[in-house]
Amino acid sequence: MAVVPFSYFRLQRTRRGLSDAYQSGDWLAVRDYDRELGQSLEQAYADPRVDSAVLLDEMEKLLRIYEQLMKAC
């Protein structure tokens, strides 16, 4: 059984929060999650235990969310 590091869970949780905030139209929360994502990404990239393929998948999900955000703006 593979162990998933906390840094990945933090990134995943933050991405989901950003998506939920966008879906509900809570732009203040979108701003807060956007700021938190920078820290979450930095932590995940620095963590040698994070699987790069899993991290890449998470980044693709983030890009789709940001694409939606840019279209909404």
PDB file of N, CA, C, O and CB in Angstrom:
ATOM      1  N   MET A   1       0.845  -1.171   0.000  1.00  0.00           N
ATOM      2  CA  MET A   1       0.000   0.000   0.000  1.00  0.00           C
ATOM      3  C   MET A   1       0.899   1.246   0.000  1.00  0.00           C
ATOM      4  O   MET A   1       1.785   1.378   0.844  1.00  0.00           O
ATOM      5  CB  MET A   1      -0.966  -0.008   1.226  1.00  0.00           C
ATOM      6  N   ALA A   2       0.664   2.142  -0.939  1.00  0.00           N
ATOM      7  CA  ALA A   2       1.453   3.368  -1.041  1.00  0.00           C
ATOM      8  C   ALA A   2       0.938   4.396  -0.035  1.00  0.00           C
ATOM      9  O   ALA A   2      -0.263   4.516   0.205  1.00  0.00           O
ATOM     10  CB  ALA A   2       1.399   3.940  -2.482  1.00  0.00           C
ATOM     11  N   VAL A   3       1.866   5.116   0.531  1.00  0.00           N
ATOM     12  CA  VAL A   3       1.530   6.185   1.467  1.00  0.00           C
ATOM     13  C   VAL A   3       1.506   7.495   0.692  1.00  0.00           C
ATOM     14  O   VAL A   3       2.453   7.830  -0.020  1.00  0.00           O
ATOM     15  CB  VAL A   3       2.550   6.248   2.659  1.00  0.00           C
ATOM     16  N   VAL A   4       0.403   8.230   0.844  1.00  0.00           N
ATOM     17  CA  VAL A   4       0.273   9.514   0.160  1.00  0.00           C
ATOM     18  C   VAL A   4       0.643  10.605   1.154  1.00  0.00           C
ATOM     19  O   VAL A   4       0.055  10.680   2.233  1.00  0.00           O
ATOM     20  CB  VAL A   4      -1.179   9.726  -0.405  1.00  0.00           C
ATOM     21  N   PRO A   5       1.605  11.448   0.812  1.00  0.00           N
ATOM     22  CA  PRO A   5       2.060  12.476   1.746  1.00  0.00           C
ATOM     23  C   PRO A   5       1.008  13.556   1.987  1.00  0.00           C
ATOM     24  O   PRO A   5       0.146  13.815   1.148  1.00  0.00           O
ATOM     25  CB  PRO A   5       3.331  13.113   1.231  1.00  0.00           C
ATOM     26  N   PHE A   6       1.109  14.170   3.150  1.00  0.00           N
ATOM     27  CA  PHE A   6       0.184  15.239   3.541  1.00  0.00           C
ATOM     28  C   PHE A   6       0.203  16.381   2.542  1.00  0.00           C
ATOM     29  O   PHE A   6      -0.838  16.981   2.275  1.00  0.00           O
ATOM     30  CB  PHE A   6       0.532  15.764   4.931  1.00  0.00           C
ATOM     31  N   SER A   7       1.372  16.695   1.980  1.00  0.00           N
ATOM     32  CA  SER A   7       1.463  17.821   1.046  1.00  0.00           C
ATOM     33  C   SER A   7       0.549  17.612  -0.159  1.00  0.00           C
ATOM     34  O   SER A   7      -0.025  18.569  -0.678  1.00  0.00           O
ATOM     35  CB  SER A   7       2.914  18.014   0.579  1.00  0.00           C
ATOM     36  N   TYR A   8       0.414  16.361  -0.606  1.00  0.00           N
ATOM     37  CA  TYR A   8      -0.487  16.078  -1.719  1.00  0.00           C
ATOM     38  C   TYR A   8      -1.936  16.267  -1.288  1.00  0.00           C
ATOM     39  O   TYR A   8      -2.730  16.859  -2.019  1.00  0.00           O
ATOM     40  CB  TYR A   8      -0.267  14.651  -2.246  1.00  0.00           C
ATOM     41  N   PHE A   9      -2.282  15.769  -0.112  1.00  0.00           N
ATOM     42  CA  PHE A   9      -3.658  15.935   0.384  1.00  0.00           C
ATOM     43  C   PHE A   9      -4.006  17.414   0.551  1.00  0.00           C
ATOM     44  O   PHE A   9      -5.130  17.827   0.265  1.00  0.00           O
ATOM     45  CB  PHE A   9      -3.840  15.197   1.727  1.00  0.00           C
ATOM     46  N   ARG A  10      -3.051  18.199   1.009  1.00  0.00           N
ATOM     47  CA  ARG A  10      -3.297  19.640   1.157  1.00  0.00           C
ATOM     48  C   ARG A  10      -3.570  20.273  -0.206  1.00  0.00           C
ATOM     49  O   ARG A  10      -4.493  21.075  -0.346  1.00  0.00           O
ATOM     50  CB  ARG A  10      -2.091  20.336   1.839  1.00  0.00           C
ATOM     51  N   LEU A  11      -2.778  19.916  -1.198  1.00  0.00           N
ATOM     52  CA  LEU A  11      -2.973  20.446  -2.541  1.00  0.00           C
ATOM     53  C   LEU A  11      -4.337  20.028  -3.088  1.00  0.00           C
ATOM     54  O   LEU A  11      -5.063  20.845  -3.655  1.00  0.00           O
ATOM     55  CB  LEU A  11      -1.850  19.966  -3.476  1.00  0.00           C
ATOM     56  N   GLN A  12      -4.671  18.781  -2.918  1.00  0.00           N
ATOM     57  CA  GLN A  12      -5.948  18.269  -3.409  1.00  0.00           C
ATOM     58  C   GLN A  12      -7.120  18.961  -2.708  1.00  0.00           C
ATOM     59  O   GLN A  12      -8.094  19.338  -3.360  1.00  0.00           O
ATOM     60  CB  GLN A  12      -6.029  16.748  -3.203  1.00  0.00           C
ATOM     61  N   ARG A  13      -7.035  19.124  -1.416  1.00  0.00           N
ATOM     62  CA  ARG A  13      -8.089  19.781  -0.642  1.00  0.00           C
ATOM     63  C   ARG A  13      -8.243  21.243  -1.061  1.00  0.00           C
ATOM     64  O   ARG A  13      -9.361  21.747  -1.162  1.00  0.00           O
ATOM     65  CB  ARG A  13      -7.785  19.690   0.864  1.00  0.00           C
ATOM     66  N   THR A  14      -7.132  21.916  -1.301  1.00  0.00           N
ATOM     67  CA  THR A  14      -7.173  23.313  -1.708  1.00  0.00           C
ATOM     68  C   THR A  14      -7.780  23.442  -3.105  1.00  0.00           C
ATOM     69  O   THR A  14      -8.578  24.345  -3.355  1.00  0.00           O
ATOM     70  CB  THR A  14      -5.763  23.926  -1.676  1.00  0.00           C
ATOM     71  N   ARG A  15      -7.405  22.545  -4.009  1.00  0.00           N
ATOM     72  CA  ARG A  15      -7.977  22.565  -5.361  1.00  0.00           C
ATOM     73  C   ARG A  15      -9.486  22.353  -5.324  1.00  0.00           C
ATOM     74  O   ARG A  15     -10.233  23.039  -6.022  1.00  0.00           O
ATOM     75  CB  ARG A  15      -7.320  21.491  -6.238  1.00  0.00           C
ATOM     76  N   ARG A  16      -9.926  21.412  -4.517  1.00  0.00           N
ATOM     77  CA  ARG A  16     -11.363  21.171  -4.394  1.00  0.00           C
ATOM     78  C   ARG A  16     -12.079  22.371  -3.793  1.00  0.00           C
ATOM     79  O   ARG A  16     -13.190  22.706  -4.204  1.00  0.00           O
ATOM     80  CB  ARG A  16     -11.622  19.932  -3.543  1.00  0.00           C
ATOM     81  N   GLY A  17     -11.450  23.014  -2.826  1.00  0.00           N
ATOM     82  CA  GLY A  17     -12.029  24.212  -2.229  1.00  0.00           C
ATOM     83  C   GLY A  17     -12.171  25.323  -3.252  1.00  0.00           C
ATOM     84  O   GLY A  17     -13.190  26.012  -3.295  1.00  0.00           O
ATOM     85  N   LEU A  18     -11.141  25.496  -4.082  1.00  0.00           N
ATOM     86  CA  LEU A  18     -11.190  26.499  -5.135  1.00  0.00           C
ATOM     87  C   LEU A  18     -12.332  26.200  -6.103  1.00  0.00           C
ATOM     88  O   LEU A  18     -13.090  27.094  -6.478  1.00  0.00           O
ATOM     89  CB  LEU A  18      -9.850  26.558  -5.887  1.00  0.00           C
ATOM     90  N   SER A  19     -12.446  24.962  -6.494  1.00  0.00           N
ATOM     91  CA  SER A  19     -13.505  24.567  -7.418  1.00  0.00           C
ATOM     92  C   SER A  19     -14.890  24.803  -6.803  1.00  0.00           C
ATOM     93  O   SER A  19     -15.778  25.346  -7.460  1.00  0.00           O
ATOM     94  CB  SER A  19     -13.342  23.090  -7.812  1.00  0.00           C
ATOM     95  N   ASP A  20     -15.066  24.403  -5.571  1.00  0.00           N
ATOM     96  CA  ASP A  20     -16.353  24.596  -4.890  1.00  0.00           C
ATOM     97  C   ASP A  20     -16.690  26.078  -4.750  1.00  0.00           C
ATOM     98  O   ASP A  20     -17.835  26.484  -4.949  1.00  0.00           O
ATOM     99  CB  ASP A  20     -16.330  23.934  -3.505  1.00  0.00           C
ATOM    100  N   ALA A  21     -15.682  26.882  -4.407  1.00  0.00           N
ATOM    101  CA  ALA A  21     -15.900  28.329  -4.262  1.00  0.00           C
ATOM    102  C   ALA A  21     -16.315  28.932  -5.596  1.00  0.00           C
ATOM    103  O   ALA A  21     -17.223  29.762  -5.646  1.00  0.00           O
ATOM    104  CB  ALA A  21     -14.625  29.030  -3.731  1.00  0.00           C
ATOM    105  N   TYR A  22     -15.662  28.525  -6.669  1.00  0.00           N
ATOM    106  CA  TYR A  22     -16.026  29.026  -7.995  1.00  0.00           C
ATOM    107  C   TYR A  22     -17.447  28.603  -8.356  1.00  0.00           C
ATOM    108  O   TYR A  22     -18.244  29.419  -8.820  1.00  0.00           O
ATOM    109  CB  TYR A  22     -15.032  28.519  -9.057  1.00  0.00           C
ATOM    110  N   GLN A  23     -17.756  27.337  -8.145  1.00  0.00           N
ATOM    111  CA  GLN A  23     -19.084  26.821  -8.493  1.00  0.00           C
ATOM    112  C   GLN A  23     -20.192  27.540  -7.737  1.00  0.00           C
ATOM    113  O   GLN A  23     -21.290  27.722  -8.263  1.00  0.00           O
ATOM    114  CB  GLN A  23     -19.158  25.330  -8.209  1.00  0.00           C
ATOM    115  N   SER A  24     -19.909  27.950  -6.506  1.00  0.00           N
ATOM    116  CA  SER A  24     -20.930  28.632  -5.699  1.00  0.00           C
ATOM    117  C   SER A  24     -20.908  30.149  -5.892  1.00  0.00           C
ATOM    118  O   SER A  24     -21.749  30.859  -5.342  1.00  0.00           O
ATOM    119  CB  SER A  24     -20.732  28.303  -4.224  1.00  0.00           C
ATOM    120  N   GLY A  25     -19.943  30.644  -6.675  1.00  0.00           N
ATOM    121  CA  GLY A  25     -19.859  32.073  -6.928  1.00  0.00           C
ATOM    122  C   GLY A  25     -19.298  32.878  -5.771  1.00  0.00           C
ATOM    123  O   GLY A  25     -19.520  34.086  -5.686  1.00  0.00           O
ATOM    124  N   ASP A  26     -18.583  32.228  -4.892  1.00  0.00           N
ATOM    125  CA  ASP A  26     -17.986  32.895  -3.732  1.00  0.00           C
ATOM    126  C   ASP A  26     -16.597  33.399  -4.117  1.00  0.00           C
ATOM    127  O   ASP A  26     -15.600  32.705  -3.922  1.00  0.00           O
ATOM    128  CB  ASP A  26     -17.907  31.929  -2.502  1.00  0.00           C
ATOM    129  N   TRP A  27     -16.542  34.609  -4.663  1.00  0.00           N
ATOM    130  CA  TRP A  27     -15.299  35.143  -5.206  1.00  0.00           C
ATOM    131  C   TRP A  27     -14.277  35.486  -4.133  1.00  0.00           C
ATOM    132  O   TRP A  27     -13.074  35.459  -4.395  1.00  0.00           O
ATOM    133  CB  TRP A  27     -15.588  36.362  -6.023  1.00  0.00           C
ATOM    134  N   LEU A  28     -14.733  35.804  -2.939  1.00  0.00           N
ATOM    135  CA  LEU A  28     -13.776  36.040  -1.845  1.00  0.00           C
ATOM    136  C   LEU A  28     -13.054  34.742  -1.473  1.00  0.00           C
ATOM    137  O   LEU A  28     -11.849  34.734  -1.223  1.00  0.00           O
ATOM    138  CB  LEU A  28     -14.500  36.623  -0.603  1.00  0.00           C
ATOM    139  N   ALA A  29     -13.815  33.657  -1.442  1.00  0.00           N
ATOM    140  CA  ALA A  29     -13.200  32.354  -1.152  1.00  0.00           C
ATOM    141  C   ALA A  29     -12.285  31.927  -2.294  1.00  0.00           C
ATOM    142  O   ALA A  29     -11.239  31.326  -2.054  1.00  0.00           O
ATOM    143  CB  ALA A  29     -14.283  31.282  -0.912  1.00  0.00           C
ATOM    144  N   VAL A  30     -12.672  32.235  -3.546  1.00  0.00           N
ATOM    145  CA  VAL A  30     -11.806  31.931  -4.688  1.00  0.00           C
ATOM    146  C   VAL A  30     -10.463  32.621  -4.496  1.00  0.00           C
ATOM    147  O   VAL A  30      -9.412  32.014  -4.701  1.00  0.00           O
ATOM    148  CB  VAL A  30     -12.464  32.376  -6.027  1.00  0.00           C
ATOM    149  N   ARG A  31     -10.502  33.891  -4.100  1.00  0.00           N
ATOM    150  CA  ARG A  31      -9.271  34.646  -3.864  1.00  0.00           C
ATOM    151  C   ARG A  31      -8.422  33.978  -2.783  1.00  0.00           C
ATOM    152  O   ARG A  31      -7.211  33.822  -2.938  1.00  0.00           O
ATOM    153  CB  ARG A  31      -9.598  36.095  -3.462  1.00  0.00           C
ATOM    154  N   ASP A  32      -9.071  33.588  -1.692  1.00  0.00           N
ATOM    155  CA  ASP A  32      -8.341  32.969  -0.578  1.00  0.00           C
ATOM    156  C   ASP A  32      -7.733  31.628  -0.982  1.00  0.00           C
ATOM    157  O   ASP A  32      -6.582  31.340  -0.651  1.00  0.00           O
ATOM    158  CB  ASP A  32      -9.271  32.775   0.623  1.00  0.00           C
ATOM    159  N   TYR A  33      -8.507  30.807  -1.699  1.00  0.00           N
ATOM    160  CA  TYR A  33      -7.979  29.516  -2.146  1.00  0.00           C
ATOM    161  C   TYR A  33      -6.859  29.700  -3.169  1.00  0.00           C
ATOM    162  O   TYR A  33      -5.899  28.930  -3.187  1.00  0.00           O
ATOM    163  CB  TYR A  33      -9.102  28.661  -2.746  1.00  0.00           C
ATOM    164  N   ASP A  34      -6.983  30.718  -4.018  1.00  0.00           N
ATOM    165  CA  ASP A  34      -5.927  30.989  -4.983  1.00  0.00           C
ATOM    166  C   ASP A  34      -4.615  31.300  -4.266  1.00  0.00           C
ATOM    167  O   ASP A  34      -3.554  30.810  -4.655  1.00  0.00           O
ATOM    168  CB  ASP A  34      -6.326  32.153  -5.905  1.00  0.00           C
ATOM    169  N   ARG A  35      -4.693  32.098  -3.245  1.00  0.00           N
ATOM    170  CA  ARG A  35      -3.488  32.421  -2.463  1.00  0.00           C
ATOM    171  C   ARG A  35      -2.922  31.181  -1.778  1.00  0.00           C
ATOM    172  O   ARG A  35      -1.709  30.973  -1.753  1.00  0.00           O
ATOM    173  CB  ARG A  35      -3.803  33.498  -1.411  1.00  0.00           C
ATOM    174  N   GLU A  36      -3.802  30.370  -1.231  1.00  0.00           N
ATOM    175  CA  GLU A  36      -3.360  29.162  -0.530  1.00  0.00           C
ATOM    176  C   GLU A  36      -2.749  28.152  -1.504  1.00  0.00           C
ATOM    177  O   GLU A  36      -1.848  27.398  -1.137  1.00  0.00           O
ATOM    178  CB  GLU A  36      -4.537  28.522   0.224  1.00  0.00           C
ATOM    179  N   LEU A  37      -3.239  28.140  -2.737  1.00  0.00           N
ATOM    180  CA  LEU A  37      -2.711  27.194  -3.721  1.00  0.00           C
ATOM    181  C   LEU A  37      -1.227  27.385  -3.973  1.00  0.00           C
ATOM    182  O   LEU A  37      -0.500  26.414  -4.182  1.00  0.00           O
ATOM    183  CB  LEU A  37      -3.461  27.327  -5.021  1.00  0.00           C
ATOM    184  N   GLY A  38      -0.779  28.618  -3.955  1.00  0.00           N
ATOM    185  CA  GLY A  38       0.647  28.863  -4.143  1.00  0.00           C
ATOM    186  C   GLY A  38       1.479  28.143  -3.108  1.00  0.00           C
ATOM    187  O   GLY A  38       2.489  27.520  -3.433  1.00  0.00           O
ATOM    188  N   GLN A  39       1.056  28.228  -1.868  1.00  0.00           N
ATOM    189  CA  GLN A  39       1.772  27.556  -0.784  1.00  0.00           C
ATOM    190  C   GLN A  39       1.644  26.035  -0.901  1.00  0.00           C
ATOM    191  O   GLN A  39       2.608  25.302  -0.678  1.00  0.00           O
ATOM    192  CB  GLN A  39       1.241  28.028   0.579  1.00  0.00           C
ATOM    193  N   SER A  40       0.451  25.575  -1.251  1.00  0.00           N
ATOM    194  CA  SER A  40       0.225  24.134  -1.384  1.00  0.00           C
ATOM    195  C   SER A  40       1.069  23.546  -2.497  1.00  0.00           C
ATOM    196  O   SER A  40       1.644  22.469  -2.340  1.00  0.00           O
ATOM    197  CB  SER A  40      -1.248  23.844  -1.643  1.00  0.00           C
ATOM    198  N   LEU A  41       1.148  24.249  -3.628  1.00  0.00           N
ATOM    199  CA  LEU A  41       1.962  23.769  -4.746  1.00  0.00           C
ATOM    200  C   LEU A  41       3.439  23.734  -4.373  1.00  0.00           C
ATOM    201  O   LEU A  41       4.145  22.768  -4.665  1.00  0.00           O
ATOM    202  CB  LEU A  41       1.753  24.655  -5.978  1.00  0.00           C
ATOM    203  N   GLU A  42       3.882  24.782  -3.737  1.00  0.00           N
ATOM    204  CA  GLU A  42       5.287  24.848  -3.320  1.00  0.00           C
ATOM    205  C   GLU A  42       5.633  23.685  -2.395  1.00  0.00           C
ATOM    206  O   GLU A  42       6.680  23.055  -2.546  1.00  0.00           O
ATOM    207  CB  GLU A  42       5.579  26.187  -2.618  1.00  0.00           C
ATOM    208  N   GLN A  43       4.760  23.406  -1.446  1.00  0.00           N
ATOM    209  CA  GLN A  43       4.989  22.321  -0.503  1.00  0.00           C
ATOM    210  C   GLN A  43       4.993  20.966  -1.221  1.00  0.00           C
ATOM    211  O   GLN A  43       5.840  20.117  -0.939  1.00  0.00           O
ATOM    212  CB  GLN A  43       3.917  22.338   0.599  1.00  0.00           C
ATOM    213  N   ALA A  44       4.058  20.764  -2.140  1.00  0.00           N
ATOM    214  CA  ALA A  44       3.973  19.486  -2.851  1.00  0.00           C
ATOM    215  C   ALA A  44       5.181  19.282  -3.763  1.00  0.00           C
ATOM    216  O   ALA A  44       5.725  18.179  -3.823  1.00  0.00           O
ATOM    217  CB  ALA A  44       2.676  19.417  -3.671  1.00  0.00           C
ATOM    218  N   TYR A  45       5.607  20.322  -4.469  1.00  0.00           N
ATOM    219  CA  TYR A  45       6.781  20.197  -5.340  1.00  0.00           C
ATOM    220  C   TYR A  45       8.052  19.924  -4.551  1.00  0.00           C
ATOM    221  O   TYR A  45       8.943  19.223  -5.030  1.00  0.00           O
ATOM    222  CB  TYR A  45       6.957  21.458  -6.166  1.00  0.00           C
ATOM    223  N   ALA A  46       8.141  20.467  -3.360  1.00  0.00           N
ATOM    224  CA  ALA A  46       9.345  20.276  -2.547  1.00  0.00           C
ATOM    225  C   ALA A  46       9.375  18.921  -1.849  1.00  0.00           C
ATOM    226  O   ALA A  46      10.425  18.494  -1.368  1.00  0.00           O
ATOM    227  CB  ALA A  46       9.448  21.376  -1.516  1.00  0.00           C
ATOM    228  N   ASP A  47       8.240  18.249  -1.790  1.00  0.00           N
ATOM    229  CA  ASP A  47       8.141  16.979  -1.076  1.00  0.00           C
ATOM    230  C   ASP A  47       8.626  15.834  -1.963  1.00  0.00           C
ATOM    231  O   ASP A  47       7.982  15.524  -2.965  1.00  0.00           O
ATOM    232  CB  ASP A  47       6.689  16.726  -0.615  1.00  0.00           C
ATOM    233  N   PRO A  48       9.732  15.207  -1.619  1.00  0.00           N
ATOM    234  CA  PRO A  48      10.263  14.134  -2.464  1.00  0.00           C
ATOM    235  C   PRO A  48       9.392  12.871  -2.461  1.00  0.00           C
ATOM    236  O   PRO A  48       9.592  11.981  -3.286  1.00  0.00           O
ATOM    237  CB  PRO A  48      11.659  13.779  -2.011  1.00  0.00           C
ATOM    238  N   ARG A  49       8.444  12.793  -1.553  1.00  0.00           N
ATOM    239  CA  ARG A  49       7.586  11.605  -1.476  1.00  0.00           C
ATOM    240  C   ARG A  49       6.395  11.682  -2.417  1.00  0.00           C
ATOM    241  O   ARG A  49       5.714  10.678  -2.626  1.00  0.00           O
ATOM    242  CB  ARG A  49       7.095  11.413  -0.059  1.00  0.00           C
ATOM    243  N   VAL A  50       6.126  12.855  -2.993  1.00  0.00           N
ATOM    244  CA  VAL A  50       4.981  13.003  -3.888  1.00  0.00           C
ATOM    245  C   VAL A  50       5.312  12.388  -5.238  1.00  0.00           C
ATOM    246  O   VAL A  50       6.341  12.701  -5.837  1.00  0.00           O
ATOM    247  CB  VAL A  50       4.590  14.492  -4.049  1.00  0.00           C
ATOM    248  N   ASP A  51       4.446  11.523  -5.708  1.00  0.00           N
ATOM    249  CA  ASP A  51       4.595  10.877  -7.006  1.00  0.00           C
ATOM    250  C   ASP A  51       4.400  11.934  -8.100  1.00  0.00           C
ATOM    251  O   ASP A  51       3.374  12.614  -8.125  1.00  0.00           O
ATOM    252  CB  ASP A  51       3.574   9.697  -7.171  1.00  0.00           C
ATOM    253  N   SER A  52       5.355  12.071  -8.982  1.00  0.00           N
ATOM    254  CA  SER A  52       5.287  13.125 -10.000  1.00  0.00           C
ATOM    255  C   SER A  52       4.108  12.938 -10.952  1.00  0.00           C
ATOM    256  O   SER A  52       3.548  13.926 -11.426  1.00  0.00           O
ATOM    257  CB  SER A  52       6.580  13.162 -10.796  1.00  0.00           C
ATOM    258  N   ALA A  53       3.722  11.712 -11.240  1.00  0.00           N
ATOM    259  CA  ALA A  53       2.574  11.465 -12.115  1.00  0.00           C
ATOM    260  C   ALA A  53       1.283  11.920 -11.443  1.00  0.00           C
ATOM    261  O   ALA A  53       0.400  12.479 -12.094  1.00  0.00           O
ATOM    262  CB  ALA A  53       2.484   9.969 -12.485  1.00  0.00           C
ATOM    263  N   VAL A  54       1.181  11.683 -10.155  1.00  0.00           N
ATOM    264  CA  VAL A  54      -0.001  12.114  -9.393  1.00  0.00           C
ATOM    265  C   VAL A  54      -0.033  13.632  -9.321  1.00  0.00           C
ATOM    266  O   VAL A  54      -1.095  14.242  -9.450  1.00  0.00           O
ATOM    267  CB  VAL A  54       0.000  11.502  -7.962  1.00  0.00           C
ATOM    268  N   LEU A  55       1.120  14.237  -9.116  1.00  0.00           N
ATOM    269  CA  LEU A  55       1.207  15.692  -9.049  1.00  0.00           C
ATOM    270  C   LEU A  55       0.840  16.310 -10.403  1.00  0.00           C
ATOM    271  O   LEU A  55       0.152  17.329 -10.447  1.00  0.00           O
ATOM    272  CB  LEU A  55       2.626  16.130  -8.620  1.00  0.00           C
ATOM    273  N   LEU A  56       1.282  15.718 -11.479  1.00  0.00           N
ATOM    274  CA  LEU A  56       0.947  16.199 -12.812  1.00  0.00           C
ATOM    275  C   LEU A  56      -0.563  16.122 -13.054  1.00  0.00           C
ATOM    276  O   LEU A  56      -1.147  17.041 -13.629  1.00  0.00           O
ATOM    277  CB  LEU A  56       1.700  15.388 -13.876  1.00  0.00           C
ATOM    278  N   ASP A  57      -1.183  15.048 -12.623  1.00  0.00           N
ATOM    279  CA  ASP A  57      -2.637  14.909 -12.754  1.00  0.00           C
ATOM    280  C   ASP A  57      -3.360  16.015 -11.983  1.00  0.00           C
ATOM    281  O   ASP A  57      -4.335  16.589 -12.468  1.00  0.00           O
ATOM    282  CB  ASP A  57      -3.093  13.523 -12.249  1.00  0.00           C
ATOM    283  N   GLU A  58      -2.880  16.296 -10.806  1.00  0.00           N
ATOM    284  CA  GLU A  58      -3.470  17.360  -9.989  1.00  0.00           C
ATOM    285  C   GLU A  58      -3.303  18.716 -10.673  1.00  0.00           C
ATOM    286  O   GLU A  58      -4.219  19.537 -10.645  1.00  0.00           O
ATOM    287  CB  GLU A  58      -2.825  17.388  -8.586  1.00  0.00           C
ATOM    288  N   MET A  59      -2.157  18.954 -11.278  1.00  0.00           N
ATOM    289  CA  MET A  59      -1.915  20.202 -11.992  1.00  0.00           C
ATOM    290  C   MET A  59      -2.860  20.352 -13.185  1.00  0.00           C
ATOM    291  O   MET A  59      -3.338  21.452 -13.461  1.00  0.00           O
ATOM    292  CB  MET A  59      -0.460  20.269 -12.461  1.00  0.00           C
ATOM    293  N   GLU A  60      -3.128  19.267 -13.882  1.00  0.00           N
ATOM    294  CA  GLU A  60      -4.069  19.320 -15.003  1.00  0.00           C
ATOM    295  C   GLU A  60      -5.465  19.705 -14.520  1.00  0.00           C
ATOM    296  O   GLU A  60      -6.165  20.471 -15.183  1.00  0.00           O
ATOM    297  CB  GLU A  60      -4.115  17.964 -15.732  1.00  0.00           C
ATOM    298  N   LYS A  61      -5.863  19.183 -13.385  1.00  0.00           N
ATOM    299  CA  LYS A  61      -7.167  19.541 -12.805  1.00  0.00           C
ATOM    300  C   LYS A  61      -7.197  21.024 -12.435  1.00  0.00           C
ATOM    301  O   LYS A  61      -8.198  21.707 -12.648  1.00  0.00           O
ATOM    302  CB  LYS A  61      -7.468  18.671 -11.555  1.00  0.00           C
ATOM    303  N   LEU A  62      -6.100  21.505 -11.885  1.00  0.00           N
ATOM    304  CA  LEU A  62      -6.012  22.925 -11.538  1.00  0.00           C
ATOM    305  C   LEU A  62      -6.097  23.809 -12.781  1.00  0.00           C
ATOM    306  O   LEU A  62      -6.764  24.843 -12.767  1.00  0.00           O
ATOM    307  CB  LEU A  62      -4.709  23.208 -10.785  1.00  0.00           C
ATOM    308  N   LEU A  63      -5.433  23.409 -13.833  1.00  0.00           N
ATOM    309  CA  LEU A  63      -5.477  24.192 -15.066  1.00  0.00           C
ATOM    310  C   LEU A  63      -6.886  24.285 -15.625  1.00  0.00           C
ATOM    311  O   LEU A  63      -7.273  25.327 -16.153  1.00  0.00           O
ATOM    312  CB  LEU A  63      -4.551  23.589 -16.105  1.00  0.00           C
ATOM    313  N   ARG A  64      -7.656  23.211 -15.519  1.00  0.00           N
ATOM    314  CA  ARG A  64      -9.048  23.241 -15.986  1.00  0.00           C
ATOM    315  C   ARG A  64      -9.878  24.215 -15.157  1.00  0.00           C
ATOM    316  O   ARG A  64     -10.727  24.927 -15.695  1.00  0.00           O
ATOM    317  CB  ARG A  64      -9.670  21.834 -15.923  1.00  0.00           C
ATOM    318  N   ILE A  65      -9.636  24.246 -13.862  1.00  0.00           N
ATOM    319  CA  ILE A  65     -10.365  25.183 -12.998  1.00  0.00           C
ATOM    320  C   ILE A  65      -9.986  26.615 -13.350  1.00  0.00           C
ATOM    321  O   ILE A  65     -10.858  27.476 -13.467  1.00  0.00           O
ATOM    322  CB  ILE A  65     -10.070  24.899 -11.501  1.00  0.00           C
ATOM    323  N   TYR A  66      -8.694  26.876 -13.520  1.00  0.00           N
ATOM    324  CA  TYR A  66      -8.263  28.230 -13.866  1.00  0.00           C
ATOM    325  C   TYR A  66      -8.765  28.643 -15.244  1.00  0.00           C
ATOM    326  O   TYR A  66      -9.020  29.824 -15.478  1.00  0.00           O
ATOM    327  CB  TYR A  66      -6.741  28.328 -13.818  1.00  0.00           C
ATOM    328  N   GLU A  67      -8.907  27.708 -16.138  1.00  0.00           N
ATOM    329  CA  GLU A  67      -9.488  28.017 -17.452  1.00  0.00           C
ATOM    330  C   GLU A  67     -10.929  28.507 -17.271  1.00  0.00           C
ATOM    331  O   GLU A  67     -11.338  29.488 -17.892  1.00  0.00           O
ATOM    332  CB  GLU A  67      -9.446  26.762 -18.389  1.00  0.00           C
ATOM    333  N   GLN A  68     -11.684  27.828 -16.429  1.00  0.00           N
ATOM    334  CA  GLN A  68     -13.061  28.248 -16.157  1.00  0.00           C
ATOM    335  C   GLN A  68     -13.088  29.629 -15.504  1.00  0.00           C
ATOM    336  O   GLN A  68     -13.925  30.466 -15.843  1.00  0.00           O
ATOM    337  CB  GLN A  68     -13.771  27.221 -15.254  1.00  0.00           C
ATOM    338  N   LEU A  69     -12.168  29.861 -14.568  1.00  0.00           N
ATOM    339  CA  LEU A  69     -12.102  31.155 -13.898  1.00  0.00           C
ATOM    340  C   LEU A  69     -11.809  32.281 -14.888  1.00  0.00           C
ATOM    341  O   LEU A  69     -12.416  33.350 -14.815  1.00  0.00           O
ATOM    342  CB  LEU A  69     -11.037  31.129 -12.804  1.00  0.00           C
ATOM    343  N   MET A  70     -10.886  32.041 -15.807  1.00  0.00           N
ATOM    344  CA  MET A  70     -10.534  33.074 -16.781  1.00  0.00           C
ATOM    345  C   MET A  70     -11.712  33.361 -17.720  1.00  0.00           C
ATOM    346  O   MET A  70     -11.940  34.514 -18.088  1.00  0.00           O
ATOM    347  CB  MET A  70      -9.294  32.644 -17.595  1.00  0.00           C
ATOM    348  N   LYS A  71     -12.443  32.346 -18.101  1.00  0.00           N
ATOM    349  CA  LYS A  71     -13.616  32.548 -18.944  1.00  0.00           C
ATOM    350  C   LYS A  71     -14.691  33.349 -18.201  1.00  0.00           C
ATOM    351  O   LYS A  71     -15.397  34.162 -18.796  1.00  0.00           O
ATOM    352  CB  LYS A  71     -14.183  31.194 -19.404  1.00  0.00           C
ATOM    353  N   ALA A  72     -14.799  33.108 -16.913  1.00  0.00           N
ATOM    354  CA  ALA A  72     -15.814  33.818 -16.103  1.00  0.00           C
ATOM    355  C   ALA A  72     -15.462  35.286 -15.912  1.00  0.00           C
ATOM    356  O   ALA A  72     -16.339  36.128 -15.718  1.00  0.00           O
ATOM    357  CB  ALA A  72     -15.967  33.148 -14.733  1.00  0.00           C
ATOM    358  N   CYS A  73     -14.171  35.579 -15.969  1.00  0.00           N
ATOM    359  CA  CYS A  73     -13.745  36.980 -15.787  1.00  0.00           C
ATOM    360  C   CYS A  73     -13.901  37.739 -17.061  1.00  0.00           C
ATOM    361  O   CYS A  73     -13.596  38.931 -17.110  1.00  0.00           O
ATOM    362  CB  CYS A  73     -12.299  37.066 -15.310  1.00  0.00           C
TER     363      CYS A  73
END
